[in-house]
Structures are given as structure tokens and as C-alpha cells.
Amino acid sequence: MVEGHSCPRIELEAARLADEWESLFSAELKLAAEQLAKPASMITVDHYCQAVPTAISAVLRAVEAATIGVTHARRRTA
């Protein structure tokens, strides 16, 4: 580490969830683009662009579920 520069520490659970959500976004984006491209013979950039809102919605649902889970866990330990 360079002196004078510090990297923020990341909670293990936060890092795990970020990785999970990144993977979820990729999977949902691919799936939605494939669904949009079904009538065509090729997935295009337009299909991926159209699929972004669907993928974002899936990640938002996962984030909300995780937030609810963390809130309940904190209440149980308080």
C-alpha cells in the first residue's frame, strides 16, 4: 500500500452481495435479450439495450429482499 492512501474496507457480506448482484444482472440481461430476440436469428445490441430495464428490475428486487433480510437480522440481534 502506498503511504498516505488508504483503501476503504468492505464488509464481507457487502462484497458477497455485490458479486451476487453483478452475476444476477448479467444473467437477467442475457435472458431478457434472448427472449426479445426469439423471433430473430441473432441477438443484437438493440436487444441488450431493451433488456436493461428488465435486468435492473431483477437486481432491485434482490437488493430489496437482501435489505429486508438484513433489517430482520439486525432486529433479532438487537
C-alpha positions, 0 to 999 in steps of 0.5 A: 500500500502506498503511504498516505492512501488508504483503501476503504474496507468492505464488509464481507457480506457487502462484497458477497452481495455485490458479486451476487448482484453483478452475476444476477444482472448479467444473467437477467440481461442475457435472458431478457435479450434472448427472449426479445430476440426469439423471433430473430436469428441473432441477438443484437445490441438493440436487444441488450439495450431493451433488456436493461430495464428488465435486468435492473428490475431483477437486481432491485428486487434482490437488493430489496429482499437482501435489505429486508433480510438484513433489517430482520437480522439486525432486529433479532440481534438487537 
